[in-house]
Amino acid sequence: MPLNLSPLFISHFTLANSLGLGTAATLDAMRSRRSGLSACQFEDVDLETYIAKVPALDAYAIRPDLAAHDCRNNRLAQLGLEQDGFAEVVAAAKRSYGAHRIGVFLGTSTSGILQTELAYRRLDPQTGQLPPDFQYAETQNSYSLAGFVARYLGLTGPSFVVSSACSSSAKVFANAARMMEAGVCDAVVVGGVDSLCLSTLYGFNSLGLVSRLPCRPYDAERDGISVGEGAGFALIERARPDARGMLLLGVGESSDAYHMSTPHPEGLGAQLAMHRALTSAGLVADDIDYINLHGTATRSNDTSEGKAIAEVFGSRVPCSSTKGWTGHLLGAAGITEAIISMLTIEHGFIPGSLNTQQLDPALAIDYRIEGSSARVERVLSNSFGFGGSNCSLVLGKTA
């Protein structure tokens, strides 16, 4: 059933990815059509592909009092929290609501699994035991992300992690709405973090889903994803008459369960998620000014989503995928693309699509290769994960 949602105020947001640190860096890269993808140079990975790496992470240190949580994923989380004055805004909210009334709901796909991969290289040759300095609960365990962020921000409200593959950090918006509607929280920090690791790179390669070239969403010759890493966070509060900024207008979720790693060929689950998001927001298809597509650049994903878009919106609504800039951020894709969607509203532009050269003629949608200035008031952002875990968000602005 659609989530009956009263608009919620998104009072602040920030992100960090291969384009740079903070919203200004992402906005500048998109306007100048500068990609964050580069030839793969990560650990000892031997794959011919492109990745979206955050260079600042290599020499970045975690806060000393949180050293037990030290792993690439939590370092990336901290790097994101330190941008755009986000931690300071949360501190002000904590003074208003109390630390126990602010939730932390985050998405990740692999969490800190790189820390485990590195630990396995140091197994005791006699006993086979993991090294004594490896701390699974604080690093690889999926909850370690929420535990780290809550401790970093000094929050004691409800906290958990959603791990539903590529829809993870979109679905947390629905979790926030439900918990606030239930009166459990007065505000929620939502977001997601995923970092590069060997399991992701070799895993997607084994599925034949990794491109040798920078990914080309919706291109007739598309052949796979470019794996990336990134972090994003937003603070959600109840809408106030004096509030000015972004709004979460609607959320739609579905699970088509068609196949473990392939979407329904006609995009039935995607259609349902989008319909539910529109219903949740009290809107119809013509009310949407731009669609940020999931657009991974695999053959099956783009075909499935393109058919779903054509069924729900026809060819009337401009749309594009921004993964040519950031790569596929997996568990951080939903929050990153929600923030990009809010930037399109705030700054009045429709981003095009990097690396896409010849559109797939079989997909009859208004897919934009070139960016353009436009009045954008409402955006639908899609995030679709393995196993048919689908989530669509409708974002807008205050009057």
C-alpha positions in Angstrom: 0.0 0.0 0.0 1.2 3.6 -0.6 2.6 5.4 2.3 0.2 8.2 3.3 2.8 11.0 3.8 2.5 14.5 5.1 5.3 16.5 3.5 8.5 16.4 5.6 11.1 19.2 5.7 14.6 18.3 4.6 16.4 21.0 6.5 20.0 20.2 5.4 21.9 17.8 3.3 25.5 17.0 2.3 27.5 14.5 0.3 31.0 13.3 -0.6 32.0 11.3 -3.6 34.5 11.2 -6.5 33.3 14.6 -7.8 34.6 16.2 -4.6 33.5 17.0 -1.1 30.2 18.9 -0.4 27.3 19.9 -2.6 29.1 22.7 -4.4 31.7 20.3 -5.8 29.0 18.0 -7.1 27.1 20.9 -8.6 30.2 22.3 -10.2 31.2 19.0 -11.7 27.7 18.4 -13.2 27.6 21.9 -14.7 31.0 21.5 -16.3 30.4 17.9 -17.3 33.4 16.6 -15.3 33.2 13.0 -14.5 34.5 11.3 -11.3 35.3 8.1 -13.1 38.9 7.0 -13.7 40.8 3.8 -14.7 40.7 1.3 -11.8 43.6 1.7 -9.4 42.5 0.2 -6.1 44.4 -2.1 -3.8 45.6 -5.0 -6.0 42.5 -5.3 -8.1 43.4 -6.6 -11.6 40.3 -5.6 -13.6 40.0 -3.5 -16.8 37.3 -1.2 -15.7 36.6 2.3 -14.4 35.8 3.2 -10.8 34.7 6.3 -8.9 37.1 6.7 -6.0 37.3 9.3 -3.3 41.0 10.2 -3.3 40.8 12.1 0.0 40.1 8.8 1.9 43.6 7.4 1.4 45.2 9.8 3.9 42.1 10.5 6.0 42.0 9.7 9.7 39.0 8.8 11.8 38.3 10.8 15.0 40.6 9.4 17.7 37.8 8.6 20.2 36.2 6.4 17.5 39.3 4.5 16.5 37.6 1.1 17.2 35.3 1.9 14.2 38.2 2.6 11.8 37.5 1.2 8.3 37.2 2.8 4.9 33.4 2.9 5.1 33.3 4.7 8.4 36.1 7.1 7.3 34.0 7.9 4.3 31.0 8.5 6.6 32.9 10.9 8.7 34.2 12.7 5.7 30.6 13.2 4.5 29.4 14.4 7.9 32.1 17.1 8.0 30.9 18.8 4.8 28.5 21.7 4.3 28.2 22.3 8.1 26.1 19.2 8.4 27.3 18.1 11.8 26.7 21.6 13.2 23.1 21.7 11.9 22.5 18.3 13.6 24.0 19.7 16.8 21.5 22.6 16.7 18.7 20.1 16.2 19.9 18.1 19.1 19.6 21.1 21.3 16.0 21.7 20.1 14.7 18.1 20.2 17.1 16.2 22.5 19.6 13.6 21.4 17.1 10.8 22.2 14.5 12.1 19.8 16.6 12.1 16.7 16.9 8.8 14.8 19.7 7.6 12.5 18.5 5.5 9.6 21.2 4.7 7.0 21.7 2.4 4.0 24.7 0.4 3.0 25.4 -2.5 0.8 28.8 -3.9 1.8 29.5 -1.8 4.9 33.1 -2.2 5.9 33.8 -5.5 4.2 37.2 -4.2 2.9 38.4 -4.3 6.5 37.6 -8.1 6.6 39.2 -8.6 3.2 42.4 -7.0 4.5 42.2 -9.0 7.8 42.0 -12.3 5.8 45.4 -11.4 4.3 46.8 -11.5 7.8 45.4 -14.8 9.0 47.6 -16.6 11.6 49.4 -19.2 9.5 49.3 -21.7 12.3 45.7 -21.4 13.7 43.9 -19.7 10.8 42.5 -17.1 13.2 41.8 -13.5 12.2 44.3 -11.0 13.6 43.5 -9.8 17.1 43.1 -6.1 16.1 40.3 -6.9 13.7 37.0 -5.8 15.2 34.0 -7.2 13.2 31.2 -5.5 15.1 32.6 -2.0 14.8 33.8 -2.3 11.2 32.2 -4.9 8.9 28.9 -5.5 10.6 26.2 -3.6 8.7 25.1 -1.8 11.9 28.6 -0.5 12.4 27.7 2.4 10.1 24.7 3.6 12.1 26.6 3.0 15.3 29.5 5.0 14.2 27.4 7.9 12.9 25.2 8.0 16.0 28.3 8.2 18.2 30.0 10.8 16.0 26.9 13.0 16.2 26.1 12.2 19.8 22.6 10.9 19.0 20.8 8.4 21.2 17.5 7.9 19.4 16.5 4.8 17.4 19.1 3.8 14.8 19.4 1.0 12.2 20.8 0.1 8.8 18.9 -0.9 5.7 20.8 -3.2 3.4 18.5 -3.8 0.3 21.3 -3.4 -2.2 21.0 -0.3 -4.5 17.7 0.9 -2.9 19.1 1.0 0.6 19.6 4.7 1.1 16.4 5.6 -0.6 14.3 3.3 1.6 15.5 5.0 4.7 13.4 8.0 3.8 10.3 5.8 4.2 11.6 4.5 7.5 12.0 8.1 8.7 8.5 9.0 7.6 7.0 6.0 9.5 9.0 6.6 12.7 8.1 10.2 12.7 4.4 9.5 12.0 4.5 7.0 14.9 5.8 9.7 17.2 9.0 7.8 17.9 11.2 10.6 16.5 11.0 14.4 16.1 13.8 14.4 13.5 15.9 11.8 11.6 19.3 11.7 10.1 19.0 9.6 6.9 21.7 8.7 4.4 23.9 6.0 3.1 27.6 5.1 2.7 29.3 2.5 0.5 33.0 2.2 -0.1 35.1 0.4 -2.6 36.1 -3.2 -1.8 37.3 -6.3 -3.6 34.0 -8.2 -3.1 32.0 -5.6 -5.0 34.5 -5.2 -7.9 35.1 -8.9 -8.4 31.5 -9.8 -7.6 29.9 -7.6 -10.2 32.6 -8.6 -12.7 31.8 -12.3 -12.1 28.1 -11.5 -13.0 29.3 -9.9 -16.3 28.0 -6.5 -15.2 31.2 -4.4 -15.1 32.0 -2.3 -18.1 35.6 -1.9 -19.4 34.7 1.7 -20.3 33.2 4.5 -18.2 29.5 3.5 -17.9 27.1 4.7 -20.6 23.5 4.8 -19.2 20.8 4.3 -21.7 23.3 4.1 -24.6 22.5 1.6 -27.4 26.0 0.1 -26.8 25.9 0.1 -22.9 27.6 -2.9 -21.4 27.8 -2.5 -17.6 28.3 -0.4 -14.5 31.2 1.6 -13.1 31.5 0.9 -9.4 32.0 3.9 -7.1 32.0 5.0 -3.5 30.3 7.9 -1.7 28.4 9.1 1.3 25.4 11.3 1.7 23.2 12.5 4.6 20.1 14.6 5.1 18.3 15.9 8.2 14.5 15.4 8.1 12.2 17.3 10.4 8.5 18.1 10.5 7.4 20.7 8.0 6.9 24.1 9.6 5.1 27.2 8.2 8.3 29.2 8.4 10.5 26.5 6.8 12.1 27.3 3.5 13.9 24.6 1.5 13.4 21.1 0.3 10.5 18.7 1.1 10.0 15.0 1.0 6.6 14.8 -0.7 6.2 11.1 -1.4 7.7 7.6 -1.1 6.8 4.5 -3.1 8.2 1.0 -2.4 7.7 -2.4 -4.0 9.3 -5.8 -4.2 8.7 -7.6 -7.5 11.0 -10.6 -6.5 11.3 -11.5 -10.2 14.9 -12.7 -10.0 17.8 -12.4 -7.6 19.9 -10.1 -9.9 17.7 -9.1 -12.8 14.8 -6.7 -12.8 11.4 -7.7 -14.2 11.7 -7.3 -18.0 8.7 -5.0 -18.2 9.6 -3.1 -15.1 6.4 -4.0 -13.2 8.0 -3.5 -9.8 9.4 -0.2 -10.9 6.0 0.9 -12.2 4.4 0.0 -8.9 7.0 2.0 -6.9 6.6 5.1 -9.0 2.8 4.9 -8.9 2.9 4.6 -5.1 5.3 7.5 -4.8 3.0 9.7 -6.8 -0.1 8.6 -4.8 1.8 9.2 -1.6 2.6 12.7 -2.7 -1.0 13.3 -4.0 0.4 14.0 -7.5 0.0 12.7 -11.0 2.6 12.0 -13.6 2.3 15.4 -15.3 3.2 17.1 -12.0 6.8 15.8 -12.2 9.4 18.1 -13.9 12.4 15.8 -13.9 13.1 12.1 -13.2 16.5 11.0 -11.9 16.7 7.5 -13.2 18.4 4.5 -11.5 20.1 4.1 -14.9 23.0 1.7 -14.1 24.0 1.2 -17.7 23.5 -2.5 -17.8 21.4 -3.9 -20.6 18.6 -5.3 -18.4 18.3 -2.5 -15.9 18.0 0.4 -18.4 15.6 -1.6 -20.6 13.4 -2.5 -17.6 13.4 1.0 -16.2 12.9 2.6 -19.5 9.8 0.6 -20.2 8.4 1.4 -16.8 9.0 5.1 -17.3 7.3 5.0 -20.7 4.3 3.2 -19.1 3.9 5.7 -16.2 5.1 9.0 -17.8 5.2 8.4 -21.5 7.8 10.6 -23.2 6.6 13.8 -21.5 9.0 14.2 -18.6 12.7 14.9 -19.0 14.9 12.3 -17.4 18.6 11.2 -17.1 21.0 9.1 -15.2 23.8 10.8 -13.3 25.9 7.6 -12.8 28.3 8.8 -15.6 29.4 11.4 -13.0 29.5 9.4 -9.8 29.5 5.7 -10.9 27.2 3.3 -9.2 27.4 4.0 -5.5 25.3 0.9 -4.5 24.0 1.4 -1.0 24.8 5.2 -1.2 23.2 5.6 -4.7 19.7 6.5 -3.3 20.8 9.3 -1.0 23.3 10.7 -3.5 20.8 10.9 -6.3 18.1 12.3 -4.0 20.5 15.1 -3.1 21.4 15.6 -6.8 17.6 15.8 -7.4 17.3 18.5 -4.7 20.2 20.4 -6.3 18.3 20.4 -9.6 15.3 22.0 -7.8 17.4 24.5 -5.9 19.5 25.7 -8.8 17.0 25.2 -11.7 18.7 22.8 -14.1 18.2 19.4 -15.6 21.5 17.4 -15.7 22.3 15.5 -18.8 24.0 12.1 -19.0 27.8 11.7 -19.3 29.3 9.2 -21.7 26.0 8.4 -23.3 26.5 8.9 -27.1 23.7 7.1 -29.0 20.4 6.6 -27.2 18.9 3.2 -27.2 16.1 3.6 -29.9 14.0 0.9 -28.2 13.3 3.2 -25.2 10.7 5.8 -26.0 11.4 8.3 -23.2 12.6 11.9 -23.0 16.2 11.0 -22.1 18.5 14.0 -21.9 22.2 13.8 -22.9 22.9 17.5 -22.6 22.0 19.5 -19.5 19.8 22.5 -19.6 18.4 25.3 -17.4 14.8 24.7 -16.4 12.2 25.5 -13.8 12.2 22.3 -11.7 9.8 22.1 -8.8 9.2 18.4 -8.3 11.5 15.5 -9.0 11.1 11.8 -8.9 14.2 9.8 -8.0 14.4 6.1 -8.6 16.5 3.5 -6.8 16.1 -0.2 -7.7 18.1 -3.0 -6.0 18.8 -6.7 -6.6 15.9 -9.0 -5.8 13.4 -6.4 -7.0 13.7 -4.1 -4.0 12.4 -0.8 -5.5 12.0 2.7 -4.1 11.0 5.9 -5.7 11.1 9.3 -3.9 9.2 12.5 -4.8 11.0 15.6 -3.8 9.9 19.2 -4.0 10.3 22.6 -2.3 8.4 24.8 0.0 6.2 27.5 -1.5 
